[in-house]
Amino acid sequence: AECPQDVYSRVADLVAAEVEHQAMDPHSKWHSVASTLLGEVDRKLVKQTVMTSVYGVTFVGARQQIHSRLRERGWADGRETYMASRVAAELTMNALGMAFKNAKQTMAWLGDCASVISKSNNPVSWTTPLGLPVVQPYRQ
């Protein structure tokens, strides 16, 4: 049987492919920055951002996380590293959206449901498959 693909590697592969595409296109808005990222995108670069995405990591947080990984690799703390981390963060956030499209849509739907329920001044509640009641008393 084939080994299951690890989600961090999947996101890293998507980001690496886009970095390569941007670096090879001289008309791309990120051509020069993407060129500096060639060979740098791997599982470790995106792992923290992927892990924290379920907690709602922001673009700024993702950029800071990737900036830290680049600094650990010996990149100088300057404009080039900032721009590389900015582009890598944007591409990582986009890759997360592609890799988890259905999950993201489900999360948005659940958020919309919770909003409608809380506007009616009722708690958001459900019963788990194990039969445990859950009540989240969100208020406006």
VEXKE-182586 format. One record per atom (N, C-alpha, C): x, y, z; residue number from 0; residue in three letters. Coordinates in steps of 0.02 Angstrom, whole numbers, plus 50000, padded with zeros to 5 digits. Atoms other than C-alpha are relative to their C-alpha. Example, Ala and Ser with C-alpha at 12.3 -4.5 7.8 and 13.67 -1.06 7.14 Angstrom:
<recs>
@x = 50045	y = 49941	z = 50000	i = 0	aa = ALA
@x = 50615	y = 49775	z = 50390	i = 0	aa = ALA
@x = 50045	y = 50060	z = 50000	i = 0	aa = ALA
@x = 49958	y = 49941	z = 49997	i = 1	aa = SER
@x = 50684	y = 49947	z = 50357	i = 1	aa = SER
@x = 49961	y = 50055	z = 50037	i = 1	aa = SER
</recs>
This chain:
<recs>
@x = 50042	y = 49940	z = 50000	i = 0	aa = ALA
@x = 50000	y = 50000	z = 50000	i = 0	aa = ALA
@x = 50044	y = 50062	z = 50000	i = 0	aa = ALA
@x = 49965	y = 49937	z = 50004	i = 1	aa = GLU
@x = 50055	y = 50175	z = 49962	i = 1	aa = GLU
@x = 49997	y = 50037	z = 50067	i = 1	aa = GLU
@x = 50001	y = 49961	z = 49938	i = 2	aa = CYS
@x = 50105	y = 50287	z = 50109	i = 2	aa = CYS
@x = 49953	y = 50059	z = 49991	i = 2	aa = CYS
@x = 50042	y = 49941	z = 50006	i = 3	aa = PRO
@x = 49978	y = 50422	z = 50145	i = 3	aa = PRO
@x = 50043	y = 50063	z = 49993	i = 3	aa = PRO
@x = 49961	y = 49939	z = 50009	i = 4	aa = GLN
@x = 50038	y = 50592	z = 50088	i = 4	aa = GLN
@x = 49989	y = 50047	z = 50059	i = 4	aa = GLN
@x = 50001	y = 49955	z = 49943	i = 5	aa = ASP
@x = 50078	y = 50707	z = 50230	i = 5	aa = ASP
@x = 49978	y = 50069	z = 49976	i = 5	aa = ASP
@x = 50030	y = 49937	z = 50020	i = 6	aa = VAL
@x = 49983	y = 50871	z = 50224	i = 6	aa = VAL
@x = 50052	y = 50056	z = 49993	i = 6	aa = VAL
@x = 49948	y = 49948	z = 50004	i = 7	aa = TYR
@x = 50138	y = 50977	z = 50255	i = 7	aa = TYR
@x = 50038	y = 49994	z = 49933	i = 7	aa = TYR
@x = 49966	y = 50011	z = 50064	i = 8	aa = SER
@x = 50225	y = 50899	z = 50105	i = 8	aa = SER
@x = 49956	y = 50020	z = 49941	i = 8	aa = SER
@x = 50046	y = 49982	z = 50054	i = 9	aa = ARG
@x = 50071	y = 50923	z = 49998	i = 9	aa = ARG
@x = 49998	y = 50076	z = 49990	i = 9	aa = ARG
@x = 50000	y = 49927	z = 50005	i = 10	aa = VAL
@x = 50063	y = 51109	z = 50038	i = 10	aa = VAL
@x = 50067	y = 50025	z = 49974	i = 10	aa = VAL
@x = 49934	y = 49980	z = 50023	i = 11	aa = ALA
@x = 50251	y = 51125	z = 50015	i = 11	aa = ALA
@x = 50008	y = 49988	z = 49925	i = 11	aa = ALA
@x = 49996	y = 50014	z = 50072	i = 12	aa = ASP
@x = 50238	y = 51043	z = 49843	i = 12	aa = ASP
@x = 49961	y = 50051	z = 49959	i = 12	aa = ASP
@x = 50040	y = 49949	z = 50035	i = 13	aa = LEU
@x = 50100	y = 51164	z = 49791	i = 13	aa = LEU
@x = 50036	y = 50067	z = 49999	i = 13	aa = LEU
@x = 49963	y = 49936	z = 49995	i = 14	aa = VAL
@x = 50202	y = 51314	z = 49851	i = 14	aa = VAL
@x = 50062	y = 49997	z = 49956	i = 14	aa = VAL
@x = 49939	y = 50006	z = 50040	i = 15	aa = ALA
@x = 50362	y = 51250	z = 49770	i = 15	aa = ALA
@x = 49985	y = 50004	z = 49926	i = 15	aa = ALA
@x = 50019	y = 49998	z = 50071	i = 16	aa = ALA
@x = 50274	y = 51226	z = 49604	i = 16	aa = ALA
@x = 49983	y = 50071	z = 49979	i = 16	aa = ALA
@x = 50018	y = 49930	z = 50017	i = 17	aa = GLU
@x = 50204	y = 51403	z = 49609	i = 17	aa = GLU
@x = 50061	y = 50045	z = 50002	i = 17	aa = GLU
@x = 49938	y = 49961	z = 49998	i = 18	aa = VAL
@x = 50373	y = 51475	z = 49659	i = 18	aa = VAL
@x = 50039	y = 49989	z = 49935	i = 18	aa = VAL
@x = 49965	y = 50015	z = 50062	i = 19	aa = GLU
@x = 50451	y = 51387	z = 49510	i = 19	aa = GLU
@x = 49966	y = 50034	z = 49940	i = 19	aa = GLU
@x = 50039	y = 49968	z = 50054	i = 20	aa = HIS
@x = 50312	y = 51450	z = 49395	i = 20	aa = HIS
@x = 50014	y = 50076	z = 49999	i = 20	aa = HIS
@x = 49988	y = 49927	z = 49995	i = 21	aa = GLN
@x = 50335	y = 51630	z = 49457	i = 21	aa = GLN
@x = 50072	y = 50018	z = 49982	i = 21	aa = GLN
@x = 49929	y = 49986	z = 50014	i = 22	aa = ALA
@x = 50525	y = 51620	z = 49446	i = 22	aa = ALA
@x = 50016	y = 49993	z = 49926	i = 22	aa = ALA
@x = 49986	y = 50012	z = 50070	i = 23	aa = MET
@x = 50521	y = 51555	z = 49267	i = 23	aa = MET
@x = 49965	y = 50051	z = 49953	i = 23	aa = MET
@x = 50037	y = 49951	z = 50040	i = 24	aa = ASP
@x = 50401	y = 51691	z = 49206	i = 24	aa = ASP
@x = 50029	y = 50069	z = 50012	i = 24	aa = ASP
@x = 49968	y = 49934	z = 49990	i = 25	aa = PRO
@x = 50500	y = 51853	z = 49180	i = 25	aa = PRO
@x = 49949	y = 50057	z = 50007	i = 25	aa = PRO
@x = 50051	y = 49948	z = 49995	i = 26	aa = HIS
@x = 50335	y = 51949	z = 49173	i = 26	aa = HIS
@x = 49959	y = 49994	z = 50065	i = 26	aa = HIS
@x = 50036	y = 50010	z = 49937	i = 27	aa = SER
@x = 50273	y = 51883	z = 49341	i = 27	aa = SER
@x = 50017	y = 50057	z = 50048	i = 27	aa = SER
@x = 49987	y = 49947	z = 49951	i = 28	aa = LYS
@x = 50253	y = 52013	z = 49477	i = 28	aa = LYS
@x = 50049	y = 49979	z = 50055	i = 28	aa = LYS
@x = 49955	y = 50026	z = 49949	i = 29	aa = TRP
@x = 50355	y = 51900	z = 49592	i = 29	aa = TRP
@x = 50061	y = 49966	z = 49971	i = 29	aa = TRP
@x = 49945	y = 50035	z = 50034	i = 30	aa = HIS
@x = 50486	y = 51844	z = 49466	i = 30	aa = HIS
@x = 50065	y = 50002	z = 50041	i = 30	aa = HIS
@x = 49934	y = 49995	z = 49967	i = 31	aa = SER
@x = 50640	y = 51910	z = 49558	i = 31	aa = SER
@x = 49998	y = 49970	z = 50070	i = 31	aa = SER
@x = 50004	y = 50028	z = 49932	i = 32	aa = VAL
@x = 50580	y = 51864	z = 49733	i = 32	aa = VAL
@x = 49993	y = 49924	z = 49997	i = 32	aa = VAL
@x = 50009	y = 50072	z = 50006	i = 33	aa = ALA
@x = 50523	y = 51691	z = 49678	i = 33	aa = ALA
@x = 50066	y = 49966	z = 49981	i = 33	aa = ALA
@x = 49935	y = 50028	z = 50019	i = 34	aa = SER
@x = 50695	y = 51663	z = 49601	i = 34	aa = SER
@x = 50043	y = 49987	z = 50062	i = 34	aa = SER
@x = 49960	y = 50010	z = 49939	i = 35	aa = THR
@x = 50773	y = 51684	z = 49773	i = 35	aa = THR
@x = 49973	y = 49942	z = 50043	i = 35	aa = THR
@x = 50030	y = 50054	z = 49962	i = 36	aa = LEU
@x = 50653	y = 51554	z = 49843	i = 36	aa = LEU
@x = 50008	y = 49931	z = 49968	i = 36	aa = LEU
@x = 49991	y = 50064	z = 50033	i = 37	aa = LEU
@x = 50696	y = 51419	z = 49717	i = 37	aa = LEU
@x = 50044	y = 49954	z = 50043	i = 37	aa = LEU
@x = 49962	y = 50047	z = 49960	i = 38	aa = GLY
@x = 50754	y = 51266	z = 49813	i = 38	aa = GLY
@x = 49992	y = 50009	z = 50076	i = 38	aa = GLY
@x = 50009	y = 49986	z = 49928	i = 39	aa = GLU
@x = 50701	y = 51341	z = 49981	i = 39	aa = GLU
@x = 49934	y = 49973	z = 50027	i = 39	aa = GLU
@x = 50066	y = 50020	z = 49976	i = 40	aa = VAL
@x = 50521	y = 51282	z = 49989	i = 40	aa = VAL
@x = 50000	y = 49924	z = 50013	i = 40	aa = VAL
@x = 50005	y = 50070	z = 49980	i = 41	aa = ASP
@x = 50505	y = 51120	z = 50085	i = 41	aa = ASP
@x = 49951	y = 49994	z = 50057	i = 41	aa = ASP
@x = 50047	y = 50015	z = 49947	i = 42	aa = ARG
@x = 50401	y = 51040	z = 50219	i = 42	aa = ARG
@x = 50011	y = 50044	z = 50062	i = 42	aa = ARG
@x = 49984	y = 49962	z = 49939	i = 43	aa = LYS
@x = 50491	y = 51130	z = 50361	i = 43	aa = LYS
@x = 49982	y = 50074	z = 49992	i = 43	aa = LYS
@x = 50015	y = 49930	z = 50010	i = 44	aa = LEU
@x = 50465	y = 51302	z = 50283	i = 44	aa = LEU
@x = 49927	y = 50016	z = 50012	i = 44	aa = LEU
@x = 50073	y = 49987	z = 49995	i = 45	aa = VAL
@x = 50275	y = 51286	z = 50279	i = 45	aa = VAL
@x = 49966	y = 49967	z = 50059	i = 45	aa = VAL
@x = 50033	y = 50041	z = 49948	i = 46	aa = LYS
@x = 50242	y = 51167	z = 50425	i = 46	aa = LYS
@x = 49965	y = 50041	z = 50053	i = 46	aa = LYS
@x = 50031	y = 49962	z = 49946	i = 47	aa = GLN
@x = 50210	y = 51296	z = 50561	i = 47	aa = GLN
@x = 49938	y = 50037	z = 49976	i = 47	aa = GLN
@x = 50058	y = 49964	z = 50027	i = 48	aa = THR
@x = 50093	y = 51396	z = 50450	i = 48	aa = THR
@x = 49942	y = 49952	z = 49988	i = 48	aa = THR
@x = 50052	y = 50050	z = 50011	i = 49	aa = VAL
@x = 49998	y = 51239	z = 50401	i = 49	aa = VAL
@x = 49969	y = 49980	z = 50067	i = 49	aa = VAL
@x = 50025	y = 50020	z = 49935	i = 50	aa = MET
@x = 49984	y = 51187	z = 50584	i = 50	aa = MET
@x = 49955	y = 50053	z = 50031	i = 50	aa = MET
@x = 50037	y = 49946	z = 49967	i = 51	aa = THR
@x = 49922	y = 51357	z = 50642	i = 51	aa = THR
@x = 49941	y = 50025	z = 49958	i = 51	aa = THR
@x = 50056	y = 49978	z = 50042	i = 52	aa = SER
@x = 49801	y = 51380	z = 50496	i = 52	aa = SER
@x = 49933	y = 49981	z = 50030	i = 52	aa = SER
@x = 50063	y = 50021	z = 49969	i = 53	aa = VAL
@x = 49668	y = 51284	z = 50592	i = 53	aa = VAL
@x = 49980	y = 50045	z = 50058	i = 53	aa = VAL
@x = 50014	y = 49953	z = 49946	i = 54	aa = TYR
@x = 49682	y = 51415	z = 50729	i = 54	aa = TYR
@x = 49991	y = 50071	z = 49973	i = 54	aa = TYR
@x = 50013	y = 49935	z = 50030	i = 55	aa = GLY
@x = 49658	y = 51557	z = 50606	i = 55	aa = GLY
@x = 50061	y = 50044	z = 49992	i = 55	aa = GLY
@x = 49940	y = 49959	z = 50010	i = 56	aa = VAL
@x = 49837	y = 51612	z = 50574	i = 56	aa = VAL
@x = 49986	y = 50053	z = 49947	i = 56	aa = VAL
@x = 50009	y = 49945	z = 50048	i = 57	aa = THR
@x = 49837	y = 51780	z = 50485	i = 57	aa = THR
@x = 50059	y = 50000	z = 49951	i = 57	aa = THR
@x = 49946	y = 49993	z = 50048	i = 58	aa = PHE
@x = 49943	y = 51827	z = 50336	i = 58	aa = PHE
@x = 50063	y = 50025	z = 50036	i = 58	aa = PHE
@x = 49942	y = 49973	z = 49964	i = 59	aa = VAL
@x = 50056	y = 51929	z = 50452	i = 59	aa = VAL
@x = 50034	y = 49946	z = 50042	i = 59	aa = VAL
@x = 49972	y = 50055	z = 49961	i = 60	aa = GLY
@x = 50078	y = 51780	z = 50568	i = 60	aa = GLY
@x = 50036	y = 49950	z = 49957	i = 60	aa = GLY
@x = 49969	y = 50047	z = 50047	i = 61	aa = ALA
@x = 50116	y = 51666	z = 50421	i = 61	aa = ALA
@x = 50066	y = 50028	z = 49974	i = 61	aa = ALA
@x = 49939	y = 49969	z = 50025	i = 62	aa = ARG
@x = 50244	y = 51790	z = 50354	i = 62	aa = ARG
@x = 50054	y = 49998	z = 50053	i = 62	aa = ARG
@x = 49951	y = 50001	z = 49946	i = 63	aa = GLN
@x = 50329	y = 51801	z = 50524	i = 63	aa = GLN
@x = 50027	y = 49929	z = 50011	i = 63	aa = GLN
@x = 49978	y = 50069	z = 49991	i = 64	aa = GLN
@x = 50335	y = 51611	z = 50540	i = 64	aa = GLN
@x = 50049	y = 49980	z = 49946	i = 64	aa = GLN
@x = 49956	y = 50018	z = 50055	i = 65	aa = ILE
@x = 50412	y = 51589	z = 50368	i = 65	aa = ILE
@x = 50064	y = 50041	z = 50003	i = 65	aa = ILE
@x = 49940	y = 49958	z = 49991	i = 66	aa = HIS
@x = 50531	y = 51735	z = 50400	i = 66	aa = HIS
@x = 50047	y = 49967	z = 50050	i = 66	aa = HIS
@x = 49959	y = 50034	z = 49950	i = 67	aa = SER
@x = 50592	y = 51643	z = 50555	i = 67	aa = SER
@x = 50035	y = 49938	z = 49972	i = 67	aa = SER
@x = 49970	y = 50060	z = 50029	i = 68	aa = ARG
@x = 50621	y = 51482	z = 50457	i = 68	aa = ARG
@x = 50057	y = 50021	z = 49952	i = 68	aa = ARG
@x = 49948	y = 49978	z = 50046	i = 69	aa = LEU
@x = 50721	y = 51578	z = 50325	i = 69	aa = LEU
@x = 50061	y = 50025	z = 50039	i = 69	aa = LEU
@x = 49945	y = 49976	z = 49958	i = 70	aa = ARG
@x = 50825	y = 51663	z = 50461	i = 70	aa = ARG
@x = 50039	y = 49941	z = 50030	i = 70	aa = ARG
@x = 49967	y = 50061	z = 49974	i = 71	aa = GLU
@x = 50861	y = 51490	z = 50536	i = 71	aa = GLU
@x = 50046	y = 49969	z = 49948	i = 71	aa = GLU
@x = 49960	y = 50027	z = 50055	i = 72	aa = ARG
@x = 50932	y = 51444	z = 50365	i = 72	aa = ARG
@x = 50058	y = 50045	z = 49981	i = 72	aa = ARG
@x = 49944	y = 49955	z = 50013	i = 73	aa = GLY
@x = 51053	y = 51588	z = 50369	i = 73	aa = GLY
@x = 49984	y = 50061	z = 49957	i = 73	aa = GLY
@x = 50018	y = 49940	z = 50038	i = 74	aa = TRP
@x = 50957	y = 51719	z = 50272	i = 74	aa = TRP
@x = 50010	y = 50061	z = 50045	i = 74	aa = TRP
@x = 49989	y = 49938	z = 49962	i = 75	aa = ALA
@x = 51004	y = 51895	z = 50327	i = 75	aa = ALA
@x = 49933	y = 50033	z = 50015	i = 75	aa = ALA
@x = 50062	y = 49966	z = 49980	i = 76	aa = ASP
@x = 50873	y = 51999	z = 50416	i = 76	aa = ASP
@x = 49997	y = 50066	z = 49963	i = 76	aa = ASP
@x = 50004	y = 49940	z = 50040	i = 77	aa = GLY
@x = 50839	y = 52123	z = 50278	i = 77	aa = GLY
@x = 49941	y = 49998	z = 49952	i = 77	aa = GLY
@x = 50056	y = 49994	z = 50047	i = 78	aa = ARG
@x = 50725	y = 52172	z = 50136	i = 78	aa = ARG
@x = 49989	y = 49936	z = 49959	i = 78	aa = ARG
@x = 50007	y = 50060	z = 50041	i = 79	aa = GLU
@x = 50761	y = 52017	z = 50031	i = 79	aa = GLU
@x = 49963	y = 49944	z = 50039	i = 79	aa = GLU
@x = 50032	y = 50051	z = 49960	i = 80	aa = THR
@x = 50711	y = 51901	z = 50173	i = 80	aa = THR
@x = 49927	y = 50018	z = 50014	i = 80	aa = THR
@x = 50068	y = 49977	z = 49988	i = 81	aa = TYR
@x = 50558	y = 52006	z = 50212	i = 81	aa = TYR
@x = 49957	y = 49986	z = 49939	i = 81	aa = TYR
@x = 50039	y = 50010	z = 50062	i = 82	aa = MET
@x = 50500	y = 52002	z = 50030	i = 82	aa = MET
@x = 49990	y = 49926	z = 49985	i = 82	aa = MET
@x = 50006	y = 50072	z = 50012	i = 83	aa = ALA
@x = 50536	y = 51816	z = 50013	i = 83	aa = ALA
@x = 49949	y = 49969	z = 50048	i = 83	aa = ALA
@x = 50048	y = 50027	z = 49953	i = 84	aa = SER
@x = 50438	y = 51778	z = 50171	i = 84	aa = SER
@x = 49929	y = 50024	z = 49984	i = 84	aa = SER
@x = 50066	y = 49973	z = 50018	i = 85	aa = ARG
@x = 50296	y = 51889	z = 50111	i = 85	aa = ARG
@x = 49970	y = 49960	z = 49942	i = 85	aa = ARG
@x = 50023	y = 50038	z = 50057	i = 86	aa = VAL
@x = 50283	y = 51799	z = 49944	i = 86	aa = VAL
@x = 49986	y = 49928	z = 50020	i = 86	aa = VAL
@x = 50010	y = 50069	z = 49979	i = 87	aa = ALA
@x = 50304	y = 51627	z = 50023	i = 87	aa = ALA
@x = 49938	y = 49993	z = 50044	i = 87	aa = ALA
@x = 50060	y = 50003	z = 49958	i = 88	aa = ALA
@x = 50169	y = 51667	z = 50151	i = 88	aa = ALA
@x = 49937	y = 50005	z = 49958	i = 88	aa = ALA
@x = 50059	y = 49994	z = 50043	i = 89	aa = GLU
@x = 50046	y = 51722	z = 50017	i = 89	aa = GLU
@x = 49988	y = 49936	z = 49961	i = 89	aa = GLU
@x = 50007	y = 50062	z = 50038	i = 90	aa = LEU
@x = 50081	y = 51568	z = 49913	i = 90	aa = LEU
@x = 49979	y = 49942	z = 50046	i = 90	aa = LEU
@x = 50019	y = 50052	z = 49953	i = 91	aa = THR
@x = 50065	y = 51458	z = 50068	i = 91	aa = THR
@x = 49926	y = 50005	z = 50018	i = 91	aa = THR
@x = 50070	y = 49990	z = 49983	i = 92	aa = MET
@x = 49898	y = 51534	z = 50116	i = 92	aa = MET
@x = 49955	y = 49980	z = 49941	i = 92	aa = MET
@x = 50038	y = 50021	z = 50060	i = 93	aa = ASN
@x = 49837	y = 51509	z = 49936	i = 93	aa = ASN
@x = 49999	y = 49923	z = 49994	i = 93	aa = ASN
@x = 49996	y = 50073	z = 50005	i = 94	aa = ALA
@x = 49898	y = 51328	z = 49938	i = 94	aa = ALA
@x = 49956	y = 49967	z = 50053	i = 94	aa = ALA
@x = 50045	y = 50027	z = 49948	i = 95	aa = LEU
@x = 49805	y = 51297	z = 50102	i = 95	aa = LEU
@x = 49928	y = 50002	z = 49976	i = 95	aa = LEU
@x = 50068	y = 49995	z = 50027	i = 96	aa = GLY
@x = 49647	y = 51359	z = 50018	i = 96	aa = GLY
@x = 49986	y = 49948	z = 49948	i = 96	aa = GLY
@x = 50009	y = 50052	z = 50052	i = 97	aa = MET
@x = 49674	y = 51239	z = 49873	i = 97	aa = MET
@x = 49999	y = 49931	z = 50031	i = 97	aa = MET
@x = 49993	y = 50067	z = 49970	i = 98	aa = ALA
@x = 49725	y = 51090	z = 49981	i = 98	aa = ALA
@x = 49940	y = 49983	z = 50044	i = 98	aa = ALA
@x = 50055	y = 50011	z = 49953	i = 99	aa = PHE
@x = 49580	y = 51113	z = 50103	i = 99	aa = PHE
@x = 49937	y = 50036	z = 49979	i = 99	aa = PHE
@x = 50058	y = 49962	z = 50025	i = 100	aa = LYS
@x = 49447	y = 51189	z = 49992	i = 100	aa = LYS
@x = 49935	y = 49979	z = 50034	i = 100	aa = LYS
@x = 50062	y = 50024	z = 49969	i = 101	aa = ASN
@x = 49305	y = 51080	z = 50058	i = 101	aa = ASN
@x = 49998	y = 50014	z = 50074	i = 101	aa = ASN
@x = 49999	y = 49987	z = 49928	i = 102	aa = ALA
@x = 49359	y = 51098	z = 50239	i = 102	aa = ALA
@x = 49990	y = 50074	z = 50013	i = 102	aa = ALA
@x = 50008	y = 49927	z = 49992	i = 103	aa = LYS
@x = 49372	y = 51288	z = 50220	i = 103	aa = LYS
@x = 49928	y = 50020	z = 49988	i = 103	aa = LYS
@x = 50070	y = 49984	z = 50015	i = 104	aa = GLN
@x = 49199	y = 51295	z = 50142	i = 104	aa = GLN
@x = 49955	y = 49977	z = 50058	i = 104	aa = GLN
@x = 50039	y = 50026	z = 49944	i = 105	aa = THR
@x = 49129	y = 51188	z = 50283	i = 105	aa = THR
@x = 50009	y = 50045	z = 50061	i = 105	aa = THR
@x = 49987	y = 49956	z = 49943	i = 106	aa = MET
@x = 49212	y = 51299	z = 50414	i = 106	aa = MET
@x = 49962	y = 50066	z = 49991	i = 106	aa = MET
@x = 50036	y = 49938	z = 50014	i = 107	aa = ALA
@x = 49138	y = 51454	z = 50331	i = 107	aa = ALA
@x = 49925	y = 49991	z = 50011	i = 107	aa = ALA
@x = 50071	y = 50015	z = 49991	i = 108	aa = TRP
@x = 48966	y = 51373	z = 50327	i = 108	aa = TRP
@x = 49982	y = 49995	z = 50074	i = 108	aa = TRP
@x = 50012	y = 50006	z = 49928	i = 109	aa = LEU
@x = 48977	y = 51326	z = 50511	i = 109	aa = LEU
@x = 50002	y = 50068	z = 50034	i = 109	aa = LEU
@x = 49996	y = 49932	z = 49972	i = 110	aa = GLY
@x = 49031	y = 51504	z = 50552	i = 110	aa = GLY
@x = 49938	y = 50041	z = 49984	i = 110	aa = GLY
@x = 50061	y = 49965	z = 50020	i = 111	aa = ASP
@x = 48883	y = 51573	z = 50454	i = 111	aa = ASP
@x = 49941	y = 49976	z = 50042	i = 111	aa = ASP
@x = 50054	y = 50029	z = 49959	i = 112	aa = CYS
@x = 48765	y = 51454	z = 50547	i = 112	aa = CYS
@x = 50003	y = 50027	z = 50071	i = 112	aa = CYS
@x = 49992	y = 49975	z = 49931	i = 113	aa = ALA
@x = 48836	y = 51506	z = 50716	i = 113	aa = ALA
@x = 49980	y = 50073	z = 50005	i = 113	aa = ALA
@x = 50018	y = 49929	z = 50001	i = 114	aa = SER
@x = 48814	y = 51689	z = 50669	i = 114	aa = SER
@x = 49924	y = 50009	z = 50000	i = 114	aa = SER
@x = 50074	y = 49995	z = 50004	i = 115	aa = VAL
@x = 48630	y = 51665	z = 50622	i = 115	aa = VAL
@x = 49969	y = 49979	z = 50066	i = 115	aa = VAL
@x = 50028	y = 50025	z = 49937	i = 116	aa = ILE
@x = 48596	y = 51564	z = 50779	i = 116	aa = ILE
@x = 50011	y = 50050	z = 50056	i = 116	aa = ILE
@x = 49985	y = 49954	z = 49945	i = 117	aa = SER
@x = 48682	y = 51688	z = 50895	i = 117	aa = SER
@x = 49960	y = 50065	z = 49992	i = 117	aa = SER
@x = 50040	y = 49939	z = 50010	i = 118	aa = LYS
@x = 48588	y = 51835	z = 50815	i = 118	aa = LYS
@x = 49929	y = 49990	z = 50024	i = 118	aa = LYS
@x = 50068	y = 50014	z = 49975	i = 119	aa = SER
@x = 48427	y = 51749	z = 50868	i = 119	aa = SER
@x = 50001	y = 49991	z = 50076	i = 119	aa = SER
@x = 49990	y = 50002	z = 49928	i = 120	aa = ASN
@x = 48496	y = 51754	z = 51046	i = 120	aa = ASN
@x = 49992	y = 49929	z = 50029	i = 120	aa = ASN
@x = 50000	y = 50069	z = 49977	i = 121	aa = ASN
@x = 48506	y = 51564	z = 51057	i = 121	aa = ASN
@x = 50071	y = 49974	z = 50001	i = 121	aa = ASN
@x = 49933	y = 50029	z = 50000	i = 122	aa = PRO
@x = 48659	y = 51461	z = 51102	i = 122	aa = PRO
@x = 50008	y = 49953	z = 49940	i = 122	aa = PRO
@x = 49984	y = 50048	z = 50052	i = 123	aa = VAL
@x = 48744	y = 51360	z = 50966	i = 123	aa = VAL
@x = 50008	y = 49933	z = 50036	i = 123	aa = VAL
@x = 49995	y = 50064	z = 49965	i = 124	aa = SER
@x = 48717	y = 51180	z = 51018	i = 124	aa = SER
@x = 49991	y = 49942	z = 49952	i = 124	aa = SER
@x = 50005	y = 50061	z = 50039	i = 125	aa = TRP
@x = 48733	y = 51004	z = 50949	i = 125	aa = TRP
@x = 50017	y = 49941	z = 50044	i = 125	aa = TRP
@x = 49984	y = 50061	z = 49964	i = 126	aa = THR
@x = 48755	y = 50825	z = 51003	i = 126	aa = THR
@x = 50053	y = 49963	z = 49959	i = 126	aa = THR
@x = 49945	y = 50035	z = 50034	i = 127	aa = THR
@x = 48917	y = 50734	z = 50961	i = 127	aa = THR
@x = 49978	y = 49929	z = 49982	i = 127	aa = THR
@x = 50017	y = 50070	z = 50018	i = 128	aa = PRO
@x = 48915	y = 50560	z = 50880	i = 128	aa = PRO
@x = 50000	y = 49954	z = 50061	i = 128	aa = PRO
@x = 49999	y = 50041	z = 49939	i = 129	aa = LEU
@x = 48952	y = 50491	z = 51055	i = 129	aa = LEU
@x = 49941	y = 50016	z = 50046	i = 129	aa = LEU
@x = 50059	y = 49983	z = 49961	i = 130	aa = GLY
@x = 48791	y = 50571	z = 51119	i = 130	aa = GLY
@x = 50011	y = 50055	z = 50052	i = 130	aa = GLY
@x = 49985	y = 49947	z = 49952	i = 131	aa = LEU
@x = 48875	y = 50712	z = 51217	i = 131	aa = LEU
@x = 49971	y = 50066	z = 49975	i = 131	aa = LEU
@x = 50027	y = 49935	z = 50021	i = 132	aa = PRO
@x = 48782	y = 50878	z = 51213	i = 132	aa = PRO
@x = 50055	y = 50054	z = 50005	i = 132	aa = PRO
@x = 49953	y = 49944	z = 50001	i = 133	aa = VAL
@x = 48885	y = 51032	z = 51169	i = 133	aa = VAL
@x = 49960	y = 50063	z = 49993	i = 133	aa = VAL
@x = 50035	y = 49936	z = 50003	i = 134	aa = VAL
@x = 48825	y = 51209	z = 51202	i = 134	aa = VAL
@x = 50053	y = 50055	z = 50000	i = 134	aa = VAL
@x = 49955	y = 49943	z = 50006	i = 135	aa = GLN
@x = 48920	y = 51364	z = 51146	i = 135	aa = GLN
@x = 49957	y = 50063	z = 50005	i = 135	aa = GLN
@x = 50045	y = 49942	z = 49991	i = 136	aa = PRO
@x = 48832	y = 51517	z = 51217	i = 136	aa = PRO
@x = 50029	y = 50065	z = 49970	i = 136	aa = PRO
@x = 49976	y = 49939	z = 50033	i = 137	aa = TYR
@x = 48894	y = 51644	z = 51088	i = 137	aa = TYR
@x = 49947	y = 50054	z = 50005	i = 137	aa = TYR
@x = 50046	y = 49943	z = 49999	i = 138	aa = ARG
@x = 48818	y = 51816	z = 51102	i = 138	aa = ARG
@x = 50027	y = 50053	z = 49953	i = 138	aa = ARG
@x = 49981	y = 49945	z = 50046	i = 139	aa = GLN
@x = 48818	y = 51965	z = 50985	i = 139	aa = GLN
@x = 50051	y = 50045	z = 50032	i = 139	aa = GLN
</recs>
